[in-house]
Amino acid sequence: METEVLVIGAGPAGLAAAFETASRGLDVTIVDESTVKGGQLCQQTQIIRALPSIFQPMRGFELAKLLTNQLEDFSVRYLLKHRLIGLYRDGSVGITNEVDVFPIKFKKLVIATGAAENAILFPKWTLPGIITIGAAQTLINRDFVIPGKNSVIVGSSDFAMDVALQLLDVGVNVKAIIEAQSDVLARDKEKVKRVKKSGISFYLNSSIVEARGKDEVSEIDIQLPNKRITEKVDLVCVDGGRSPILDAFYQLGCSFGYQGELGGWIPQYNEFFQTDREDVFLAGNAAGVSSQGAVIVTGMIAGVSVCESLRIIDNREAEKIRISLWRELENIESSLYPDVWQARINHIKSFKYPLLKNQFIL
């Protein structure tokens, strides 16, 4: 099988990159492990406001539908329930549906594999009923399952605030939000006010000491600054942050650098969102964990850069578009997450000086 542009990941970044390339006449193939297009947006009911200027604020699932629908009139092939598993000697990649494996030859590859949630470890953290905040959101909004009756949330990011409000909406009693730091981490202060107004307690400078339960979690011990308390719960939602999914980059031999504010180890890339392999670009949370609006812009920049490298648009036009998109990215990230924006700039500056290569291969 052959395609001009192969996109790994059908989330917002992959769909944005696919639109920039397919709308300019390129043949595009999108590979994704899921059965649906749109990634995590599909189960997000909260309104997303910090979006590129061409979009109005909308709910996550509405944004997923918009990004998918805008590709309907173009040459895009979808391979859902498929994933990339390796690289052939001739430069093509191996794709599998868990039954068959076949190669795909491409001219340019865009990897938009997203990020995975991190666990928070404490004694008995593997008991049933202890899940990530993303899993809780999926159960509520995709599977229509109420995950518990009495809960706590560990972590206080903006995403944790969203999930707290969604749990309340379906009748779950959220007893507390537990945060190890001395202040709430969420940047959206209006959302924090809504959570506090709902009656949820905030335990700062606090952590879970231990979970207990026979077949599932039934209670937890919480260490507060001055005392230890016990809460009866059947649901613990943990917010350990996210880390970029990097498997494909390891297999392709890309170099890496470390940026803690972007989620840890990430492939090195330049202002074109091009890795140190000339035929491999990246986008979305794979390029550093950020907001949904920023994720979309990175996909747009990668798509424009692919078109330029394939001479579909000339350098002058591509640079003009890219400058505009970088301004969008700066507006989104510097206003919400200035540390993320600065880390991204630092990462790009270090592109010519790769820190590590093959560091995870034993």
Secondary structure, 3 states (H helix, E strand, C coil): CEEEEEEECCCHHHHHHHHHHHCCCCCEEEEECCCCCCHHHHHCCCEECCCCCCCCCEEHHHHHHHHHHCCCCCCEEEEECCEEEEECCCCCEEEECCCCEEEEEEEEEEECCCEEECCCCCCCCCCCCEEEHHHHHHHHHCCCCCCCCEEEEECCCHHHHHHHHHHHHCCCEEEEEECCCCCCCCCCHHHHHHHHHCCCEEECCCEEEEEECCCCCCEEEEECCCCEEEEECCEEEECCCEEECCHHHHHHCCEEEEEHHHCEEEECCCCCCECCCCCEEECHHHHCCCCHHHHHHHHHHHHHHHHHHCCCCCHHHHHHHHHHHHHHHHHHHHHHCHHHHHHHHHHHHCCCCCCEECCCCC
